[in-house]
Amino acid sequence: MVHAYTLCSSPSSTFSHFTTCISSPNSFANPKFPNVNHKSRKFKIFFSFQPPNSIEDANSSTLSKSKIWVNPKILSSRRVWRKTQHAISSLAKLDKSFDPSDPIEQQVSEILKGLGNNVAEHDAEHVLHNIANPEIAILALEYFKKKIEPERHVVLYNVLLKLFREIKDFKKAEKVFEEMLQRGVTPNVVTFSTLIICASVCSLPHNSVELFEQMPSFGCEPDDNVSSSMIYAYAHIGNVDMALKLYDDAKNKKWPVRAVAFSALIKMYGVLGNYDECLNVYNDMTALGVRPNMKVYNNLLFAMGRAKRAREAKGVYQQMKENGFLPNWFTYAALLEAYSRGRYSKDALSVYKEMKEKGMNMKKSLYSMLLDMCATLGCVDEAVGIFEDMKRSETCEPDLVEYSSLIRMYSRIGKVLEAEAMLNEMMIHGLEPNILIVTSFVQCYGKAKRTNDIVNIFNQIWETGITPDDRLWGCLLNAMTELPKEDLGKITNCIQKANPKLGYIVTYLTEEGEDDRYFIRETSELLVSADDDDDVQKSMCNSLLDLCVNLGVQDRARDLLDLGLTLKIYSDIQSRSETLWYLNLKKFSVGAAMTAFHVWIDDLSKAFESGEELPQILGICTVPRRHRQWEKDMAIIFESYLKELSAPFHKDTKMDGWFFTTSQDAKSWLQSRGRFNLNRC
């Protein structure tokens, strides 16, 4: 049996021997304690906290408790901690039964008296930090101000201000600040930081600015917290210069910039329409290692939506999901706008489907954007489904805008009965047709070759006093390209009645006038005076070119194309590099594209004749800017036209809408057409 060392003959002497060992550094060299390191404090700590029974013999109770040393500061702090917790608990109970009409100053005072007369500053802070009711917190502050030195009152006020920041009550925080100043309490950086952030979270950026501008008068310099809040505030009120100055200062000082500041900068640039800077700020944020939040992502997505940048919106959304964020209603709304305005129909309809599956409500503006996209791209079935959903929603009753979209869609694909049915339904709901709807029906009747209906609807709007606009004139010209020649006079009479200048131009083309200079001058004035919209001018010029081609007046078509280039209605239609020359027909109608092709071939002929070095490859691009189901497929039409001309351009198997040939094949073809003598090259 292993025997323990005999330390002393009695428990009392045993404890005495231990305390002697602890108190004497040399005692640790005692061979009876070979494993004890004299640098260790384990024994001292152990015996400072252990009750006497832990070292007494179970049968001995003679050891006096007064001989055990316990750190008085620890006991005191425990007693104070228990008192503060009791005070906090009592104030919380008082909060539940608090009646604002019943003065409770005395009750609060009685509870806090339990802390004693000498209340430490950190204990007062601790109590104030844990009071939820602002009225009780104010009473507690008044009590503690009597116990704490006046120069430290600012600390207590700051704690109270943080409470108002948490509950987002800037008005009360402002009153506390005014009281501080009235009582001579000098605010510090924490005071201003708390107030500025409180104003920010309460969406009061102007108040944040006012407080920020007061800081120098109190000798306070902004810190990183203030800086982030003020970037947000100045960006929110549209003070771009100050927002960017603070942002640059923060980066130069290597202060952390919070996500809320980046979010505000993105929103600011979005409102200004500077969408590239929205992306730059986002890239800055990721480069600095700041994790974006939902507001950052949503603001960036909304900016991309306004910019019609569907591709960038799609990339941002993908990053958002990869970072673990789930889309909310605002995310879906931003995506719908981006995809609808950018004409990403599949993505837009997919987002709409997700919203329906999740039971999310749709705003009227979102329905309108979706329907406009479907009408533009010719997504008929999808548009009808969305329109029916809209009617069933009971909160988004369709109005003239939505009916116009459906009528426009049916008109573009020539579905007369469906367009007329939609018009009747609209009028049953008390909605009168406007110029856009009339324009759509002109297009619809033109595709159906119903000349008399075009004349009738035009006469109706003329008699009711509706003023035709440039879109209607363009649509009438486009309708003329669909009608037989013998019916063109009826449409010309309508145009002549309301727009003599355009009437003269159409008459000149249909009756083969001879005064070319006057014709070009009148056409130029007409196009220049058209609605300041590239699409309107391009549509009118395309329609005139189509009419020329249909009527077989190629010289007039060339004159019109040259005029369109001079007025910059068309631009960048030719591209030249060392390896490739190509003709870009993306912006042209069929007749305009054929005219441009012949002019380009003439340019190639002149280049060959002059001995100019040409690239090995020549190309033609017919890819439209976006696919519309109701438009004629330019690639199919042009492929047939090239075969008709025996042109050596061949459709590329990898690049849709592209046709290529070699310069040698082009030379042979031009030689066979007798354009020039190949030996001169």
KEFI-624257 format. One record per residue (C-alpha): residue number from 1; residue in one letter; x, y, z. Coordinates in steps of 0.2 Angstrom, whole numbers, always signed. Layout:
<sites>
     i   aa      px      py      pz
   NUM    a       X       Y       Z
...
</sites>
This chain:
<sites>
     i   aa      px      py      pz
     1    m      +0      +0      +0
     2    v      +7     +17      -5
     3    h      +7     +29     +10
     4    a      +4     +48      +8
     5    y     +17     +59     +15
     6    t     +13     +64     +33
     7    l     +13     +83     +33
     8    c      +8     +87     +50
     9    s      +0     +80     +65
    10    s     -16     +90     +65
    11    p     -27     +97     +51
    12    s     -24    +114     +58
    13    s      -5    +112     +57
    14    t      -7    +105     +39
    15    f     -16    +120     +33
    16    s      -3    +131     +42
    17    h     +11    +121     +33
    18    f      +3    +124     +16
    19    t      +1    +143     +18
    20    t     +19    +143     +24
    21    c     +24    +134      +8
    22    i     +14    +146      -2
    23    s     +21    +162      +6
    24    s     +39    +156      +6
    25    p     +47    +155     -11
    26    n     +61    +144      -4
    27    s     +48    +132      +2
    28    f     +45    +125     -16
    29    a     +63    +118     -15
    30    n     +57    +105      -2
    31    p     +61     +88      -8
    32    k     +44     +82      -2
    33    f     +36     +92     -17
    34    p     +47     +88     -31
    35    n     +34     +91     -45
    36    v     +29    +108     -39
    37    n     +36    +122     -50
    38    h     +40    +138     -40
    39    k     +34    +149     -55
    40    s     +17    +141     -55
    41    r      +2    +151     -47
    42    k     -10    +136     -47
    43    f     -10    +133     -28
    44    k     -12    +151     -24
    45    i     -27    +153     -36
    46    f     -34    +136     -29
    47    f     -33    +141     -11
    48    s     -40    +158     -14
    49    f     -56    +152     -20
    50    q     -59    +135     -11
    51    p     -70    +134      +4
    52    p     -61    +127     +20
    53    n     -71    +111     +19
    54    s     -62    +106      +3
    55    i     -45    +104     +13
    56    e     -52     +99     +30
    57    d     -54     +81     +35
    58    a     -72     +76     +34
    59    n     -72     +73     +53
    60    s     -64     +89     +58
    61    s     -73    +106     +60
    62    t     -61    +115     +71
    63    l     -52    +124     +57
    64    s     -57    +143     +59
    65    k     -65    +150     +43
    66    s     -56    +167     +47
    67    k     -40    +159     +42
    68    i     -45    +157     +24
    69    w     -40    +172     +13
    70    v     -52    +177      -1
    71    n     -49    +192     -13
    72    p     -61    +205      -6
    73    k     -61    +214     -23
    74    i     -69    +198     -31
    75    l     -82    +197     -17
    76    s     -86    +215     -19
    77    s     -88    +214     -38
    78    r     -99    +199     -36
    79    r    -110    +208     -24
    80    v    -111    +223     -36
    81    w    -115    +212     -51
    82    r    -129    +204     -41
    83    k    -136    +221     -37
    84    t    -135    +227     -55
    85    q    -143    +211     -61
    86    h    -157    +213     -48
    87    a    -159    +231     -53
    88    i    -160    +227     -71
    89    s    -173    +213     -68
    90    s    -183    +225     -57
    91    l    -183    +238     -70
    92    a    -188    +225     -83
    93    k    -203    +220     -72
    94    l    -208    +238     -70
    95    d    -207    +240     -89
    96    k    -220    +227     -91
    97    s    -232    +236     -79
    98    f    -227    +253     -85
    99    d    -241    +266     -86
   100    p    -236    +282     -95
   101    s    -249    +292     -85
   102    d    -243    +286     -69
   103    p    -227    +294     -62
   104    i    -214    +281     -58
   105    e    -199    +292     -54
   106    q    -200    +286     -36
   107    q    -201    +268     -41
   108    v    -186    +269     -52
   109    s    -176    +278     -39
   110    e    -180    +265     -26
   111    i    -174    +251     -37
   112    l    -158    +260     -41
   113    k    -154    +264     -23
   114    g    -151    +246     -21
   115    l    -134    +249     -30
   116    g    -128    +259     -15
   117    n    -122    +277     -14
   118    n    -106    +274     -23
   119    v    -111    +269     -41
   120    a     -97    +265     -53
   121    e     -98    +272     -70
   122    h     -97    +255     -78
   123    d    -111    +249     -67
   124    a    -122    +263     -72
   125    e    -118    +260     -91
   126    h    -122    +242     -89
   127    v    -139    +245     -81
   128    l    -143    +259     -95
   129    h    -138    +247    -108
   130    n    -150    +234    -102
   131    i    -166    +245    -101
   132    a    -178    +243    -116
   133    n    -190    +256    -111
   134    p    -184    +273    -116
   135    e    -195    +282    -103
   136    i    -187    +272     -89
   137    a    -170    +274     -96
   138    i    -172    +293     -96
   139    l    -177    +292     -77
   140    a    -162    +280     -74
   141    l    -150    +293     -82
   142    e    -157    +307     -71
   143    y    -153    +296     -56
   144    f    -136    +291     -61
   145    k    -131    +309     -66
   146    k    -132    +313     -47
   147    k    -120    +299     -43
   148    i    -107    +301     -57
   149    e     -95    +315     -60
   150    p    -102    +328     -72
   151    e     -87    +327     -84
   152    r     -92    +308     -87
   153    h    -110    +312     -90
   154    v    -107    +311    -109
   155    v    -104    +293    -107
   156    l    -121    +290     -99
   157    y    -130    +301    -113
   158    n    -121    +291    -126
   159    v    -128    +275    -119
   160    l    -146    +283    -120
   161    l    -143    +289    -137
   162    k    -138    +271    -143
   163    l    -155    +265    -136
   164    f    -164    +277    -147
   165    r    -153    +272    -162
   166    e    -158    +254    -159
   167    i    -177    +258    -158
   168    k    -175    +270    -173
   169    d    -182    +285    -164
   170    f    -172    +300    -170
   171    k    -184    +313    -163
   172    k    -181    +308    -145
   173    a    -162    +306    -149
   174    e    -162    +324    -155
   175    k    -171    +330    -139
   176    v    -158    +321    -128
   177    f    -144    +329    -139
   178    e    -152    +346    -136
   179    e    -153    +343    -118
   180    m    -135    +338    -117
   181    l    -130    +355    -125
   182    q    -141    +365    -113
   183    r    -134    +357     -98
   184    g    -116    +360    -104
   185    v    -112    +342    -108
   186    t     -99    +342    -122
   187    p    -103    +329    -135
   188    n     -89    +318    -141
   189    v     -86    +307    -157
   190    v     -96    +293    -150
   191    t    -111    +305    -148
   192    f    -110    +311    -166
   193    s    -107    +294    -173
   194    t    -122    +287    -163
   195    l    -134    +302    -169
   196    i    -128    +301    -187
   197    i    -131    +282    -188
   198    c    -148    +285    -180
   199    a    -153    +297    -193
   200    s    -147    +286    -207
   201    v    -157    +271    -201
   202    c    -172    +282    -199
   203    s    -169    +288    -217
   204    l    -165    +306    -212
   205    p    -149    +309    -222
   206    h    -152    +328    -221
   207    n    -151    +327    -202
   208    s    -135    +316    -204
   209    v    -127    +330    -214
   210    e    -132    +344    -202
   211    l    -124    +334    -187
   212    f    -109    +330    -197
   213    e    -106    +349    -201
   214    q    -107    +353    -182
   215    m     -93    +341    -177
   216    p     -78    +353    -180
   217    s     -86    +366    -169
   218    f     -85    +353    -154
   219    g     -67    +348    -159
   220    c     -73    +331    -165
   221    e     -64    +323    -180
   222    p     -75    +309    -190
   223    d     -69    +291    -188
   224    d     -72    +277    -199
   225    n     -90    +274    -193
   226    v     -95    +292    -196
   227    s     -86    +291    -213
   228    s     -97    +276    -219
   229    s    -113    +284    -213
   230    m    -109    +301    -221
   231    i    -105    +293    -238
   232    y    -122    +285    -237
   233    a    -130    +302    -232
   234    y    -122    +312    -245
   235    a    -125    +299    -259
   236    h    -143    +298    -253
   237    i    -146    +317    -255
   238    g    -137    +317    -271
   239    n    -122    +327    -266
   240    v    -110    +318    -277
   241    d     -95    +328    -274
   242    m     -95    +326    -255
   243    a    -100    +307    -256
   244    l     -85    +304    -267
   245    k     -73    +315    -257
   246    l     -77    +305    -241
   247    y     -76    +289    -251
   248    d     -58    +293    -257
   249    d     -53    +299    -240
   250    a     -59    +283    -232
   251    k     -49    +273    -245
   252    n     -33    +284    -243
   253    k     -34    +282    -224
   254    k     -38    +263    -226
   255    w     -53    +265    -216
   256    p     -66    +251    -218
   257    v     -81    +256    -228
   258    r     -97    +247    -223
   259    a    -108    +239    -236
   260    v    -122    +252    -233
   261    a    -110    +266    -240
   262    f    -107    +255    -256
   263    s    -125    +252    -258
   264    a    -129    +271    -257
   265    l    -115    +275    -270
   266    i    -122    +262    -282
   267    k    -140    +269    -280
   268    m    -133    +287    -282
   269    y    -124    +282    -299
   270    g    -140    +273    -304
   271    v    -151    +288    -302
   272    l    -138    +298    -312
   273    g    -138    +286    -326
   274    n    -120    +282    -324
   275    y    -121    +263    -325
   276    d    -103    +260    -328
   277    e     -99    +268    -311
   278    c    -112    +257    -303
   279    l    -102    +242    -308
   280    n     -85    +250    -304
   281    v     -91    +253    -286
   282    y     -97    +235    -285
   283    n     -80    +230    -291
   284    d     -71    +241    -278
   285    m     -81    +233    -265
   286    t     -76    +215    -269
   287    a     -58    +221    -271
   288    l     -58    +228    -254
   289    g     -65    +212    -247
   290    v     -82    +219    -241
   291    r     -96    +207    -242
   292    p    -111    +213    -251
   293    n    -128    +213    -243
   294    m    -145    +211    -251
   295    k    -147    +230    -253
   296    v    -131    +231    -263
   297    y    -136    +217    -274
   298    n    -154    +224    -276
   299    n    -148    +242    -280
   300    l    -136    +235    -293
   301    l    -149    +225    -301
   302    f    -161    +239    -302
   303    a    -147    +250    -310
   304    m    -144    +236    -323
   305    g    -163    +235    -326
   306    r    -164    +254    -330
   307    a    -149    +252    -341
   308    k    -157    +238    -350
   309    r    -141    +228    -346
   310    a    -148    +211    -344
   311    r    -132    +201    -346
   312    e    -124    +211    -332
   313    a    -139    +209    -321
   314    k    -138    +190    -324
   315    g    -120    +189    -319
   316    v    -123    +199    -303
   317    y    -138    +188    -299
   318    q    -127    +173    -301
   319    q    -114    +180    -289
   320    m    -127    +184    -277
   321    k    -133    +166    -276
   322    e    -116    +159    -275
   323    n    -113    +170    -260
   324    g    -128    +162    -251
   325    f    -141    +175    -253
   326    l    -159    +170    -257
   327    p    -169    +182    -269
   328    n    -183    +192    -261
   329    w    -197    +202    -269
   330    f    -185    +217    -273
   331    t    -173    +205    -281
   332    y    -186    +197    -293
   333    a    -193    +214    -297
   334    a    -176    +221    -302
   335    l    -173    +205    -312
   336    l    -189    +206    -321
   337    e    -186    +224    -326
   338    a    -168    +220    -332
   339    y    -173    +205    -342
   340    s    -189    +213    -349
   341    r    -181    +229    -354
   342    g    -166    +220    -361
   343    r    -178    +208    -370
   344    y    -171    +192    -362
   345    s    -188    +184    -364
   346    k    -183    +166    -357
   347    d    -175    +173    -341
   348    a    -189    +186    -338
   349    l    -203    +172    -340
   350    s    -193    +161    -329
   351    v    -192    +174    -315
   352    y    -211    +177    -317
   353    k    -214    +159    -315
   354    e    -204    +158    -299
   355    m    -213    +173    -292
   356    k    -230    +165    -295
   357    e    -224    +148    -287
   358    k    -218    +158    -272
   359    g    -235    +167    -271
   360    m    -227    +184    -273
   361    n    -238    +199    -278
   362    m    -235    +207    -294
   363    k    -235    +226    -297
   364    k    -244    +234    -311
   365    s    -228    +241    -318
   366    l    -220    +223    -319
   367    y    -235    +216    -328
   368    s    -233    +231    -341
   369    m    -215    +228    -344
   370    l    -218    +209    -346
   371    l    -232    +212    -359
   372    d    -222    +225    -368
   373    m    -208    +213    -370
   374    c    -219    +199    -376
   375    a    -228    +211    -388
   376    t    -211    +217    -395
   377    l    -204    +200    -397
   378    g    -220    +191    -402
   379    c    -222    +179    -388
   380    v    -240    +177    -390
   381    d    -245    +163    -379
   382    e    -235    +170    -365
   383    a    -242    +187    -366
   384    v    -260    +180    -366
   385    g    -256    +170    -350
   386    i    -249    +185    -341
   387    f    -263    +196    -347
   388    e    -276    +183    -340
   389    d    -265    +182    -323
   390    m    -266    +201    -322
   391    k    -285    +201    -324
   392    r    -287    +188    -311
   393    s    -276    +197    -298
   394    e    -290    +209    -294
   395    t    -277    +222    -289
   396    c    -269    +225    -306
   397    e    -284    +228    -317
   398    p    -277    +231    -335
   399    d    -278    +248    -342
   400    l    -275    +257    -359
   401    v    -256    +252    -358
   402    e    -258    +234    -356
   403    y    -272    +233    -369
   404    s    -261    +243    -381
   405    s    -247    +230    -379
   406    l    -259    +215    -383
   407    i    -266    +224    -398
   408    r    -249    +229    -404
   409    m    -243    +211    -403
   410    y    -258    +204    -413
   411    s    -256    +218    -426
   412    r    -238    +214    -429
   413    i    -242    +196    -433
   414    g    -257    +200    -443
   415    k    -270    +192    -432
   416    v    -285    +204    -436
   417    l    -299    +195    -427
   418    e    -289    +194    -410
   419    a    -284    +212    -411
   420    e    -302    +218    -414
   421    a    -308    +207    -400
   422    m    -295    +215    -388
   423    l    -301    +232    -394
   424    n    -319    +228    -391
   425    e    -315    +221    -373
   426    m    -305    +237    -370
   427    m    -320    +248    -375
   428    i    -332    +238    -364
   429    h    -321    +243    -349
   430    g    -323    +261    -354
   431    l    -306    +264    -362
   432    e    -305    +274    -378
   433    p    -292    +270    -391
   434    n    -277    +282    -392
   435    i    -265    +286    -407
   436    l    -254    +270    -402
   437    i    -269    +259    -404
   438    v    -274    +267    -421
   439    t    -256    +265    -427
   440    s    -257    +246    -422
   441    f    -273    +244    -432
   442    v    -265    +252    -447
   443    q    -251    +240    -447
   444    c    -263    +225    -444
   445    y    -274    +230    -458
   446    g    -259    +233    -469
   447    k    -253    +215    -466
   448    a    -270    +208    -470
   449    k    -271    +219    -486
   450    r    -287    +227    -480
   451    t    -284    +244    -488
   452    n    -302    +251    -485
   453    d    -301    +247    -466
   454    i    -285    +258    -466
   455    v    -294    +272    -474
   456    n    -309    +271    -463
   457    i    -299    +270    -447
   458    f    -288    +285    -453
   459    n    -303    +295    -457
   460    q    -311    +291    -440
   461    i    -296    +298    -430
   462    w    -295    +313    -442
   463    e    -313    +317    -439
   464    t    -312    +315    -420
   465    g    -297    +328    -419
   466    i    -283    +315    -415
   467    t    -267    +322    -422
   468    p    -257    +309    -432
   469    d    -239    +307    -426
   470    d    -223    +302    -434
   471    r    -226    +284    -429
   472    l    -242    +284    -438
   473    w    -234    +291    -454
   474    g    -221    +277    -453
   475    c    -234    +264    -451
   476    l    -244    +270    -465
   477    l    -228    +270    -476
   478    n    -225    +252    -470
   479    a    -243    +247    -474
   480    m    -241    +254    -492
   481    t    -226    +241    -494
   482    e    -239    +227    -491
   483    l    -253    +233    -502
   484    p    -255    +231    -521
   485    k    -250    +245    -532
   486    e    -268    +249    -537
   487    d    -273    +253    -519
   488    l    -258    +265    -515
   489    g    -268    +280    -521
   490    k    -281    +278    -507
   491    i    -267    +279    -494
   492    t    -258    +293    -503
   493    n    -274    +303    -502
   494    c    -275    +300    -483
   495    i    -257    +306    -481
   496    q    -260    +321    -492
   497    k    -274    +327    -481
   498    a    -265    +328    -465
   499    n    -246    +329    -470
   500    p    -244    +338    -487
   501    k    -225    +336    -487
   502    l    -225    +317    -484
   503    g    -239    +317    -497
   504    y    -228    +325    -510
   505    i    -214    +313    -506
   506    v    -225    +298    -508
   507    t    -233    +305    -524
   508    y    -216    +308    -531
   509    l    -211    +290    -528
   510    t    -227    +282    -534
   511    e    -229    +293    -550
   512    e    -210    +294    -554
   513    g    -208    +313    -552
   514    e    -193    +321    -561
   515    d    -187    +335    -549
   516    d    -174    +325    -539
   517    r    -167    +340    -530
   518    y    -183    +346    -523
   519    f    -188    +328    -518
   520    i    -171    +326    -508
   521    r    -174    +343    -500
   522    e    -191    +339    -495
   523    t    -187    +321    -489
   524    s    -172    +328    -479
   525    e    -183    +341    -470
   526    l    -196    +328    -466
   527    l    -184    +316    -458
   528    v    -175    +330    -448
   529    s    -191    +336    -442
   530    a    -197    +319    -437
   531    d    -198    +314    -418
   532    d    -181    +315    -410
   533    d    -180    +297    -409
   534    d    -168    +286    -419
   535    d    -181    +272    -420
   536    v    -194    +283    -428
   537    q    -182    +291    -441
   538    k    -175    +274    -445
   539    s    -192    +266    -447
   540    m    -198    +280    -458
   541    c    -183    +280    -469
   542    n    -183    +260    -470
   543    s    -202    +261    -475
   544    l    -198    +274    -489
   545    l    -183    +263    -495
   546    d    -195    +247    -495
   547    l    -208    +257    -505
   548    c    -195    +262    -518
   549    v    -189    +244    -520
   550    n    -207    +238    -522
   551    l    -210    +251    -535
   552    g    -194    +247    -544
   553    v    -187    +265    -543
   554    q    -169    +259    -538
   555    d    -161    +276    -541
   556    r    -173    +285    -528
   557    a    -169    +271    -516
   558    r    -150    +275    -518
   559    d    -153    +293    -515
   560    l    -163    +289    -499
   561    l    -150    +278    -493
   562    d    -136    +291    -496
   563    l    -148    +304    -487
   564    g    -150    +292    -472
   565    l    -131    +290    -471
   566    t    -128    +309    -472
   567    l    -141    +312    -458
   568    k    -133    +298    -448
   569    i    -149    +288    -447
   570    y    -138    +274    -453
   571    s    -120    +272    -446
   572    d    -107    +259    -446
   573    i    -114    +249    -460
   574    q     -97    +244    -467
   575    s     -82    +238    -457
   576    r     -64    +235    -464
   577    s     -49    +226    -457
   578    e     -34    +218    -465
   579    t     -42    +201    -465
   580    l     -60    +205    -467
   581    w     -72    +217    -475
   582    y     -90    +215    -471
   583    l    -107    +224    -474
   584    n    -118    +226    -458
   585    l    -137    +225    -461
   586    k    -143    +224    -443
   587    k    -152    +240    -444
   588    f    -161    +238    -461
   589    s    -177    +233    -467
   590    v    -178    +221    -482
   591    g    -179    +234    -495
   592    a    -166    +245    -487
   593    a    -154    +230    -485
   594    m    -155    +226    -503
   595    t    -151    +244    -508
   596    a    -136    +244    -496
   597    f    -130    +228    -503
   598    h    -130    +235    -521
   599    v    -121    +250    -516
   600    w    -108    +240    -506
   601    i    -105    +229    -522
   602    d    -102    +245    -532
   603    d     -89    +250    -519
   604    l     -81    +234    -521
   605    s     -80    +235    -539
   606    k     -72    +253    -538
   607    a     -59    +246    -526
   608    f     -55    +232    -538
   609    e     -54    +244    -553
   610    s     -42    +255    -543
   611    g     -31    +241    -539
   612    e     -34    +242    -520
   613    e     -27    +227    -510
   614    l     -42    +218    -503
   615    p     -43    +205    -489
   616    q     -46    +187    -493
   617    i     -63    +186    -485
   618    l     -78    +197    -488
   619    g     -94    +195    -477
   620    i    -112    +201    -475
   621    c    -120    +201    -458
   622    t    -139    +200    -457
   623    v    -141    +196    -438
   624    p    -154    +207    -430
   625    r    -151    +216    -414
   626    r    -164    +205    -406
   627    h    -176    +191    -413
   628    r    -194    +196    -415
   629    q    -206    +182    -420
   630    w    -216    +195    -430
   631    e    -202    +201    -441
   632    k    -196    +193    -457
   633    d    -181    +183    -456
   634    m    -168    +193    -465
   635    a    -156    +179    -466
   636    i    -168    +168    -475
   637    i    -174    +182    -487
   638    f    -156    +187    -491
   639    e    -150    +169    -494
   640    s    -164    +168    -507
   641    y    -159    +185    -514
   642    l    -141    +180    -516
   643    k    -145    +164    -525
   644    e    -156    +174    -537
   645    l    -141    +186    -541
   646    s    -129    +171    -542
   647    a    -118    +180    -529
   648    p    -104    +168    -522
   649    f    -108    +172    -504
   650    h    -112    +157    -494
   651    k    -121    +155    -477
   652    d    -110    +151    -463
   653    t    -114    +135    -454
   654    k    -107    +141    -437
   655    m    -112    +159    -436
   656    d    -131    +162    -439
   657    g    -135    +176    -451
   658    w    -118    +178    -458
   659    f    -113    +175    -477
   660    f     -95    +174    -483
   661    t     -85    +173    -499
   662    t     -67    +175    -505
   663    s     -60    +190    -514
   664    q     -56    +178    -529
   665    d     -74    +172    -530
   666    a     -80    +190    -529
   667    k     -69    +195    -543
   668    s     -75    +181    -554
   669    w     -93    +185    -550
   670    l     -91    +204    -554
   671    q     -81    +200    -570
   672    s     -96    +189    -576
   673    r    -107    +203    -573
   674    g     -96    +214    -584
   675    r     -93    +227    -570
   676    f     -74    +229    -574
   677    n     -59    +221    -583
   678    l     -51    +209    -571
   679    n     -34    +212    -580
   680    r     -33    +229    -574
   681    c     -32    +224    -556
</sites>
